[in-house]
Amino acid sequence: MESMNFRNDTAASPMSAYGGERVMQDFVERYYGRVYRLCYSFVRDRKEACDLAQDVFVKLLDRMDSFRAEADLSTWIYRIGVNTCIDSLRKRKRRAAEPFDERYHDVAHSDDFAEKAAVSEMVRDALMELPIKYRAVVILREFEDRSYREIAEVLECSVGTVESRLYRGREMLKRILHPIIRGEVGHEV
């Protein structure tokens, strides 16, 4: 399968690079992995991420004619993906992520490889506690490696707003994670 990196794809139409009967299938196959990972970053549930990725592709395929090559194809795909995730979280008034508990205390102080992986999971769980507007910026910057300009385009806001939200999101993460790392349990955002 072709690379899932679509960062600099600037085709005039997402379908213009394809032809034949498999147009839509090829498009989905080409971009599904990245869209799924983006959705999973927001919801941290495989089934829900799969459902959201499908929703994203329905929207992408329905809106194919509205794509303007003024921005990268990836920006357009991310915008629809992020908005779909945010809309879903808002509609469902998603319950707050479970608060951290003692399970992370020992993990934060270990040198064991398996426990290092658990630390990564702990950070991702902490991310789920952030308000959506901060979570979106942190995910796009830290997990998707998007530039401030690209994030601003995806979220349709200014670069200054991106910088501010990223700073605040990181500060919130520090407040959430600090007690765990210090060996305390409980926190307030």
C-alpha positions in Angstrom: 0.0 0.0 0.0 1.1 3.5 -0.7 2.6 5.7 2.1 0.1 7.2 4.5 1.9 10.5 4.6 -0.2 13.1 2.7 1.4 16.2 4.1 2.4 17.8 0.9 -0.2 16.3 -1.4 -1.6 19.3 -3.4 -3.6 17.7 -6.2 -6.2 19.9 -7.6 -8.8 17.4 -6.6 -8.3 14.5 -4.3 -9.5 12.2 -7.0 -7.5 13.7 -9.8 -4.5 11.4 -9.2 -6.8 8.4 -9.5 -8.7 6.8 -12.3 -11.0 3.9 -13.2 -13.5 2.1 -11.1 -11.5 2.0 -7.9 -11.3 5.8 -7.4 -13.0 5.9 -4.1 -11.6 2.7 -2.8 -8.0 3.8 -3.6 -8.6 7.2 -1.9 -9.8 5.5 1.3 -7.0 2.9 1.2 -4.4 5.7 0.7 -5.5 7.8 3.6 -7.3 5.6 6.1 -4.4 4.9 8.4 -3.6 8.5 9.0 -7.3 9.4 9.5 -7.8 6.5 11.9 -4.8 7.5 14.0 -6.0 11.1 14.1 -9.4 9.9 15.3 -7.9 7.5 17.8 -5.8 10.3 19.3 -9.0 12.2 20.1 -11.1 9.4 21.5 -8.6 6.6 22.6 -11.1 3.9 21.8 -10.5 1.6 18.8 -14.1 1.0 17.9 -15.1 4.7 18.2 -12.0 5.7 16.2 -13.0 3.3 13.5 -16.6 4.7 13.4 -15.2 8.3 13.3 -12.8 7.5 10.5 -15.7 6.1 8.5 -17.7 9.3 9.2 -14.7 11.3 8.0 -14.5 9.4 4.8 -18.2 9.7 4.1 -17.8 13.5 4.6 -14.6 13.6 2.5 -16.2 11.7 -0.4 -19.5 13.8 -0.1 -17.5 17.0 -0.2 -15.0 16.0 -2.9 -16.2 18.8 -5.2 -15.7 21.4 -2.6 -11.9 20.8 -2.2 -10.0 23.9 -3.5 -6.3 23.5 -4.1 -5.7 26.7 -2.1 -4.5 24.5 0.7 -2.7 21.1 0.9 -5.0 18.1 0.6 -3.7 17.0 4.0 -4.9 20.2 5.6 -8.4 19.7 4.1 -8.5 16.1 5.3 -7.2 17.1 8.8 -9.8 19.9 9.0 -12.6 17.5 8.3 -11.1 14.8 10.6 -10.6 17.2 13.5 -14.0 18.8 13.1 -15.7 15.4 13.0 -13.9 14.3 16.2 -14.7 17.5 18.0 -18.3 17.4 16.9 -18.7 13.8 18.1 -17.2 14.6 21.5 -19.4 17.6 21.9 -22.6 15.8 20.8 -22.0 12.9 23.1 -21.0 15.2 26.0 -18.3 12.6 26.5 -17.8 11.7 30.1 -14.6 13.0 31.6 -11.7 10.6 31.3 -11.2 8.4 34.4 -9.0 10.3 36.8 -5.5 9.0 37.3 -5.1 6.6 40.1 -2.4 4.6 41.9 -1.7 2.5 38.8 0.6 5.2 37.4 2.6 5.9 40.5 5.0 2.9 40.1 5.1 3.3 36.3 6.4 6.9 36.4 9.5 5.8 38.3 10.5 2.7 36.5 13.4 1.9 34.1 11.6 -1.1 32.7 10.8 -0.9 28.9 7.3 -2.2 29.4 6.7 0.4 32.0 8.1 3.1 29.8 5.4 2.2 27.3 2.9 2.6 30.1 4.3 6.1 30.7 3.4 6.9 27.1 -0.1 5.6 27.8 -0.3 7.7 30.9 0.6 10.8 28.9 -2.1 9.9 26.3 -4.6 9.4 29.1 -3.7 12.8 30.6 -4.3 14.3 27.2 -7.9 13.0 27.3 -8.5 15.2 30.3 -7.8 18.4 28.4 -10.6 20.5 27.0 -11.1 19.7 23.3 -9.7 23.0 22.0 -6.4 22.4 23.8 -6.4 18.6 23.1 -6.8 19.3 19.3 -3.7 21.6 19.2 -1.5 19.3 21.3 -2.5 16.2 19.2 -1.8 18.0 15.9 1.5 19.4 17.1 3.0 16.7 19.3 1.5 13.5 17.7 0.9 14.5 14.1 4.0 16.8 13.9 2.0 19.6 12.1 3.5 23.1 11.9 1.8 26.1 13.7 0.7 27.4 10.3 -0.8 24.0 9.3 -2.6 23.7 12.7 -4.0 27.2 12.3 -5.4 26.3 8.8 -6.9 23.0 10.1 -8.6 24.7 13.1 -9.3 27.9 11.2 -7.7 30.2 13.7 -4.6 32.4 13.9 -1.1 31.1 14.5 -1.2 33.2 17.7 -4.2 31.3 18.9 -2.4 28.0 18.1 0.6 29.1 20.1 -1.5 30.2 23.1 -3.6 27.0 23.1 -0.5 24.8 22.8 1.2 26.6 25.7 -1.9 26.3 27.9 -2.4 22.7 26.9 1.1 21.8 27.8 0.8 23.6 31.1 -2.4 21.7 31.9 -0.7 18.4 31.0 2.2 19.3 33.4 -0.4 20.0 36.2 -2.1 16.7 35.5 1.1 14.7 35.4 3.2 16.4 38.1 1.5 14.7 41.0 1.9 11.3 39.4 5.6 11.8 38.7 6.1 13.1 42.3 4.3 10.1 43.7 1.1 11.9 44.7 -2.3 10.8 43.7 -5.1 13.2 42.6 -5.0 16.4 40.8 -7.0 19.4 39.6 -7.1 20.9 36.2 
